[in-house]
Amino acid sequence: MNEQCLHSTSSKEVAAQKRLRHAFSIQKKKNCPAFYVLPSTMWLKTARKQQPGLAVITFDDIARYLLMQAKEAYFPLTEQERSLFFEQFIREEETIQSEVDSGRALGYADTYGQVKRLGLTVEQLPSSLEPLRNLFSQYEKKVVEERKLLDPENIILRAIQLLEERSTALNIALITIDGYFDFSPLQMLLLEALQKADVPIDIYLPGDQHSQIVEHTAAELVSIGFTDLRQLSALVPPAAEKELVAATTVEEQWRGVIEEIVAAPSLEDVAVLIVDEKHGREELERLADEYGLPLQTAKKRPLSASALHAFLVACLRQPGTFRSRWEQLPLVEHILALYQQSGLEYAKQKQCFLQTGALLKEEENELYQAVCALKWKRKDLFSSYVRQMLAWLHELPAVSSWRVRLQAENEVETLQAIVREYRAWELLCKRLEATAELLEERGLAGELVLSLDLFADWLQELGARLQFTEKRRAEHGLAVHTWRDIGLFRGKKLYVVGMNEGIFPQLSKLSGYVQERDLQESQVRFSPPTQKQLRQQQLAYLQQLDTICESITFTYVKGIDPLHPLLPSPLLEDVHRAEREWSWEARMKGKYSYTERDQHEKLAFHLGQGCRIEDEPKQLREVMTRLERLASGKESLPLERKAATVAVTALESYARCPFRYALERVFQVKEAEAVEEQVSPLAVGQLIHELIEEVYTELTLIGTPFAKAGAEQLERVPELLQERFEQKWLAVEEQSPTLSRLDLALAKQQWKKRLDKWWQAERKHFWDNEALGEMAIEAMETTVRLPLQVKDGTELMLTGKVDRVDRSEEAIVIYDYKTGKASVSAAEVRSGLKLQLPLYAYALREQLEWRAKRPLRADGASYISLREPAKRAGNGIWRKDVVGKNSPYSVSSFCKNREESFGTAHYLDTYEIKELVEALWTGMHSEFPVEPQECANSCPYRTVCRVTEEQKADHAIKA
């Protein structure tokens, strides 16, 4: 009798108790192991629970068993680990080291894995992959054969090779394979090798629905020697009622499903099938917690989500030396996270470190010093790295702290955080110990050499792969399934969530550089993973639902754009579309509330619709009041009016943004410290102002009419500018210790060039300008004080400083040096954003006129930008008669700021500047609304400001 047979089964009979007992009885009878192979983790757990003592495993486990029986020495790699070792192998190869980056190395590794999953050897590569033949051959020789590093595909291929070389019978009583619709090319090759080795095998294929893929699988199995014992049975007609429900968003889709499930009489009769396993489970777990819905699946947390894992990877990746404390700050943040520091305490610790180089708490500071002293070899044995990491984990002072705090801590959230970190520590220690033991057992402890970077990558990948339980599964909760294990469901109602086009059936995606056309010309013997094959497989998945339960609700997301809706799976064309649709608005109009948050949201929705609500919750009323205040932007804060002296720059600052003014000048909130990315603009500005004044003073050019300045004096200016700049720049560099020498050198060169251009513009507009021959620099850095009477009789004293005042017999002009770009407009004057030029011009004209005992006019006031020193339009305000072609000040006819009475009381009255100053001064002592006229993206208070785009637009100055 043939010992390799095919049997027919119903989807509900997979891993039935009868079959499990039969396999176990064969194992006892023959006194050697029997294996029961199932397609998913949930099936494996269920079968192991039903039949203790029977090895319920996967195809990979069979291959590992065969290697163990042959006493094969190897180190197992995951697919991700293979990519890491593949990249290192490529970089060690001198011939291609210079031409391969990490992305391409990953592509090569994935291509190799895909080729192996197809059951192909290097010699059987498709023609399009021929250029990779030598690379793959060298990898197999040096990594697979010499270093004995076997990925999952090579473990199966090695097992097949051992089966082919074996001459004696295998010590396997029976292999039962259940729950599969089809097999991969690699699995088929293993089955063929097992069949040739005369291993008894029973394969149960679904037979309750006609399926092309099942028939194709059966034909392939028969072709390699299996006997088809399936009996023709009457097909089970579809019995389930089906409907298709649309949702506007993924969240509304899950909320609709959960709210219907919560309203169900019993959770035992309901289950969810997640179509998109990668993203769907996380959303389900999040909302199930919110609704208090228990799930029959444990909530897992990846090791990489722990502070411990992030800290260890940071220890491995830290550079040999640090240039600044800012560069050390990420490491400090990892240490603080280990001790569950957060909030204000977290901020204080970081600030303390930036200021002193040490942490506030002795224990944390000791750990920081220990990490800095930690040394790792750039290249070492894998086993040595593992042992050193284990030793470091056992010595970690944070672990002792966790144990103590677990006994003393009362805060629930903090306790949960500590428990998570301790579980992560236990899991990692256990895994590293197992890795070290495996290396010893396989005789690879003294052979496998890695670089430190590769070990860090390995640890990072390990963190993404390992998981620990954060929340145990509920015994009586909602069953959550995938396509591979839905046969376990014995209830009445099933929700199949996420049936969108492109998600189901999903598109075939081969790994690496393998394309579907390569499958046509390759020597793949069994069912290559083409798009057709994948579609047939997923159609079989869908067909099995007909016999699973009584009622099925398929759901999909159609989006919120009615003109371009997303579509459901094309396989659901014949399914009835339900009238209900899950959307936020429909949910808000629902009759019932399922959570406190849900109740508040629905009450808020109806309030927004103009409804009246009895017994309005206090919390909701507080939120509405707060929102109304936030929307208005008003912030009142009466302040005592002390001395009636105010800087003009303060008035401008308030006009620019009252809210920022309050934070900056009233509450004196300091800007958040940040990594210095450029030389301080304030430092450069101070340097430029001091430099110009010093040079002009030293060469006695202040007070000298432009036409009477000596040629030697003027020729000395560029030389003296550069000389003094070199001296003063040293102070700027001292204030920028974190900037690199290159950055400082580039900034220095840039400002030297700008000084050169500035001097060229100065000579052109002033010293070589015959029209201004009689004019001279009257003074630099002149203090201005302007008394101003307000309506209540108070005399305000406006103060400020003018960078430069030029004067002739009849007129004055004032200039303000800027290191950035500068401009001024009439609208900015009327709004209070630019008050310095008009107020300073008026005050200095009055002051100098009083001294001279004769009338003087103010011809203009202008900014001089070191970035655009030649500019004379748009950056000043000028009298009409000095603008245009014959302008003595070289003011272009493009200048829009032309005034008849600039610098006079009439000008101040025309622009209502006195009233504006009074309004600003009054506001500075009472109102600080969120009404910015200028809102820069670089504002240091953006993180605490609630300004909206509408508020920006409403209050921005209109040209």
LUMFILUM-554484 format. One record per residue (C-alpha): y, z negated, x negated. Coordinates in steps of 0.25 Angstrom, whole numbers, plus 5000, padded with zeros to 4 digits. Each point is the difference from the previous one (the first is absolute). Layout:
N
YZX
...
//
This chain:
959
500050005000
501450044995
500849874996
501450075001
500350025015
501150035010
500249925013
500950015011
500849885005
501149965010
501449964994
499749865007
498749994993
500550014986
499549884991
499249955013
499349874998
498650075001
500350094989
500549894991
498849925003
499150124997
500650024986
499949854997
498550005004
499850124990
500749934989
499149885002
498750085002
500250084987
500749884993
501150094994
501450025005
500450085012
501450055002
500850035013
501250094997
501250005010
501350075000
501149895001
500349864996
499949955014
498650065002
499649934987
500549875004
499450015014
498650044995
500049904989
500349895010
498950055010
498950014989
500149914988
499250034988
500150155002
500950084990
501050075009
500850084990
500750144997
499650124992
500849954989
499249875000
498750084999
500550074988
500449874993
498649955004
499350124993
500949984987
499649855000
498650035001
500150094988
500849904993
501150094998
501249944992
501350055006
501349945005
500450045014
501450065003
500750025013
500650145003
501449944997
499449944987
499550134996
501450065001
500549904990
498950024990
500150155002
501549994996
499749924988
499050094996
500950125001
501149934992
499049974989
499750154999
501050054989
499850155005
500649975014
500849874998
501450075000
499850085012
499449915011
500849905008
499549885009
500150095012
499250114994
498949914994
499849945014
499950145006
498950034989
499349865003
500050035015
499550154998
498849944991
499749905011
500050115011
499150094992
499049894998
500149975015
499650145003
498749984991
500550104990
499849994985
501150044990
499250134997
500150035015
501549995001
500750105009
500750114993
501449955003
499749874993
499450074988
501149954991
499649865002
498650024996
500249954985
500849885005
499049965010
498950024990
500749914989
500249895011
498650005003
499649994986
500949904995
500349915013
498750025008
498950014990
500649934988
500849895006
499149995013
501149995010
499450055013
500950035012
499350005014
499750154999
499349994987
499249885004
499450085011
499850124990
499449914990
499049945010
499650155004
499850034986
499149874998
499250045013
499850144994
499549944987
499149905006
498550025000
499649875007
500149955014
501349935004
500049865005
500650035013
499249975013
500950085010
501450055001
500650015014
501350085002
500749985013
501350035007
500450134992
500350135006
500050074987
499949984985
500950034988
499550104990
499749894990
499349915010
499150125003
499750024986
499649854999
499150025013
499350124994
499749924987
499549895008
499150095008
499550074988
499749864994
499149975013
500949895005
499749975015
501350035007
500350005015
501350065005
500549985014
501050115005
500849995013
499450075011
500749965013
501050124999
499850144995
500750014986
500150114991
500249924988
498749915003
499250135001
500550054987
499749874993
498650005006
499850144995
500449974986
499149875000
498850095004
500450104989
499749894990
498749955005
500349915012
499250015013
500850015013
499349905010
501250015009
499650015015
500850095009
500649905010
500950025012
501450004995
500849895006
501250055009
501449954997
500249885008
501349944995
501350025008
501150054990
501550005000
501150044990
501249914999
501350044992
500949904993
501450034994
499749924987
498849944992
500549865004
500150035015
498650064999
499549874995
500849925009
499550085012
498549984996
500249854997
500749975013
498950075008
498949934992
500749865001
500050025015
498550045000
499149895007
499149994987
500250044986
498450024999
500150135008
501150064992
500150064986
501050094992
499650114991
501150034989
500150154997
500949984988
499349894993
501050004988
501249975008
499549955014
499449874996
501249944994
500950035012
498949955010
499949874992
501549985000
500150015015
498749935003
500649884993
501350015008
499250015013
499049894996
498950105002
498849964992
499250104992
498650014996
500450054986
500449914989
501550024995
499950044985
501149994990
499950084987
500149934987
501250084996
500849945011
499949864993
501149954991
498949964990
499550154998
501450054998
500349894990
498850044992
500350155000
501449964996
499549924988
499250124995
501150105002
501249924994
500650064988
499949944986
501549965000
501149995010
501450044998
500649915010
499749895011
500150115010
498850074995
499349875000
500449975014
498850075007
499049924992
500849875005
499950055014
498550014999
499949864995
500949955011
499150075010
498849934994
500749865004
500450055014
501550004997
500850065010
501450005006
501149924994
499149944990
499550134995
501450054998
500549884993
498850014990
500350154997
501549964998
499649894991
499150094992
501150114998
501049894996
499149924991
498850074997
499149895006
499549965014
500449875007
498649945001
499349964988
498650055005
500550145003
500850014987
498849964992
499250125007
501150094996
500049964986
498450025000
500150145005
501150044990
499049944989
498850075006
499550114991
499150125003
499450104991
500450145002
498550045000
498849915001
498649995006
500050005015
499249885000
501049934991
501250035010
499149955011
499749874993
501549984996
500450025014
499049905005
500549904990
501450025004
499749995015
499249864997
501249954992
501150045010
500849885003
500350065014
498649985004
500049854998
501449995007
499350075012
498949905001
501049885000
500950075010
498850035009
499849855002
501549975001
500750115007
500449995015
500750145002
498950095007
500650134995
500049944985
498649955002
499550145004
500750074989
499449904990
498650025006
500150154999
500449994985
498849904998
499150105007
500550114991
499849924988
498649975004
499650145003
500650064987
499349894992
498750035006
500250154999
500449994985
498849914997
499150105007
500650124992
499849924987
498549975003
499750145004
500650054987
499149904993
498850045008
500150154998
500249984985
501550055001
500849884996
500150044985
500250155003
501050035011
501450014994
501350015008
501550014998
500849895006
500750105009
498650045006
499649865002
501349975007
499750135009
498649955002
500549865005
501050065009
499050095006
499049885002
501149935007
500250125010
498550005002
499649855001
500349935013
499949865005
499949955014
501349955006
499549975014
498649995005
499550095011
499949955014
498649995006
500650035014
501150104997
500350155001
498950094993
500750094991
499250134996
500050134992
499350135003
498849964991
499749875007
500450025015
498550005003
500149854999
500949995013
499349955012
501249985009
500650085011
501450044996
500450074987
501450044995
500050114989
501349984994
500850114992
499450135005
501150094995
499850144995
499850004985
499549865001
498750045008
499450094996
500649974986
500250114990
499050024989
500649954987
499250024987
500449924988
500750054987
500150154998
498850045008
500350095011
499250045012
499850144995
499349944988
498949955009
499750145005
499750054985
499449874995
498549964999
500149885010
498750005006
500249915012
501150005011
501350014992
501249935006
500750125006
501049995011
498950055010
499049894995
501149895002
500350055014
498650005004
499849864995
501249955008
499650075012
498649934999
500849874999
500850035013
498750045007
499349874998
501149935008
499450065013
498949904999
500749884995
500749955011
500550025015
501550024997
500850064989
501550014998
500450094989
501549984995
500950084991
501550004996
500850115006
501449954993
501349995006
500550145000
499750075013
500250144994
499149984989
498949905004
498849974991
498750055006
498749935003
498750044993
499550145004
498649945003
500649935012
500550125008
499149975011
500349855001
500949965012
501449964996
500449875006
501349985008
500449884992
500750014987
500349894990
501449994996
501049904997
500850025013
498750005008
499649874993
501349935003
499950045015
498649935000
499849895010
499349904990
500449944987
498949984990
500749924989
501349924999
500650114992
499650105011
500649925010
501449994993
500050154997
499750035015
501149915004
501050054990
499650145005
500349975014
501349934997
500450124992
499850085013
501049915007
498949915008
500349865002
498949904996
499849865005
499749894990
500450094988
499449944987
500949924991
499550084988
500350135007
501449965004
500349954986
499550144994
500950085010
501249914997
499850024985
499850155002
501350015008
500749934988
499450094990
500350125007
501449975002
500149974985
501049895002
500049884991
501149895002
500249904989
501449935001
500549964986
501149914995
501250084995
500349944987
501150064991
500650135006
499750084987
499050115001
499650114990
500250155005
498550024995
499549895009
500750075012
499450134997
498649934998
500249945014
500450145006
498850064993
499049915007
500349865006
498649965000
499850034985
501349934997
499549875007
498750004992
500750044987
501349925000
499949895011
498649964998
499950054986
498650055001
499650064987
499450134998
498550004999
499650014985
499450144997
499550074988
501150064992
499950155001
501450044994
501149944992
500849915009
501250085007
500849874999
499849994985
500450144998
501249995009
500549884992
499850074987
500750135004
501249925006
500149914987
499850124991
501150095006
501049885000
499749964986
500150144994
501350035007
500649874996
499550014985
500650144999
501349955007
499950115010
500449905012
501550025002
500050134992
500550125008
498950105000
500850114993
500449904989
498649964996
499750044986
499050104996
499349904991
500049895011
499350105009
499050054990
499649864997
499649975015
498650075000
499649944987
500549865004
499350015014
498750034993
500149894990
500449895010
498950065010
498949984989
500549854998
500149975015
498750075004
499249894992
500449905010
499550105011
498750014993
499949854999
500149995016
498950105002
498849944992
499050065009
500450144998
499350094990
500750054987
499950145006
500749965013
501149934993
500250124990
500150105011
501049915008
500849994987
500050144997
500450035015
501249915000
500550054986
500050145006
500749955012
501149934992
500250134992
500250085013
500949895005
500950014988
500150155001
500449995015
501049894995
500750094990
500150125010
500549925012
500949904992
500350014985
500050154999
500750025014
501550044998
500349985014
499749854998
500649994986
501049895004
498949925008
499349884992
498949905003
500849885005
498949904999
498549995001
499249895008
501249965008
499949885010
500550035014
500549905010
500550055013
500549905011
499750055014
500549935013
499050005011
500349985015
499849855001
501049984989
499049984989
500350064986
498850074994
500050024985
499250134997
499650004986
499350104991
500150074986
500450144997
499350074988
501250084996
501550035004
500750124995
501650005002
501150104998
501549985003
499850035014
498649985004
498749934998
498550035001
498849915000
498650034995
498749935002
498850034990
498750015006
498650024993
499450065012
500550115010
501249975007
500850065012
501049965011
500350055014
501149975011
498849955009
499549904989
501549954999
500149985015
498649935001
500349904989
499050064990
501050054990
501249905000
500249984985
500850134997
501049995011
500349854999
500050004985
501050125000
500949935010
500049874993
500250064986
501150095004
500749885007
499849914988
500550114989
501150045009
500549865001
499949994984
500750134998
501149975010
499950145005
499250085010
498650054995
499050095008
498549995000
499550144997
498649975002
498849914997
498650064995
498749964995
499550064987
498550014999
499350004987
499050095006
501150105005
501249974992
500750145002
499949985015
501450005007
499750035015
499349905010
500149884990
501449965003
501249995009
501350084996
501350035005
500150145006
501050064990
499149974988
498850075006
499750154997
500250114990
501149944992
499649855001
500449924988
498749925002
499150125001
499749965014
499250125007
500550065013
498649965005
500549865001
500149955014
500649874998
501550045000
501049905005
501550005002
500249864998
498949954992
500349864993
501049965010
500049915012
500150125009
498650054995
499449865003
500650005014
499550145002
498649964997
500149865006
499549944987
500749875003
499349985013
498750054994
500149894989
500349905010
498850045009
499150004987
500549864995
499849945014
498650065001
499649954986
500149865006
499350025013
499250125003
498950074992
499450115008
498950104996
501050115001
500050074986
501050114998
499350034987
498549974999
499450034986
498550024998
500249924987
500549885008
499349874995
500049945013
499250115007
498749915002
500849905008
500950105008
499750045014
501050125000
499450125008
500350154998
500849995013
500949894995
500250084987
500450125008
500949925010
500849934989
500050114989
501450054997
500450135006
500650104991
//
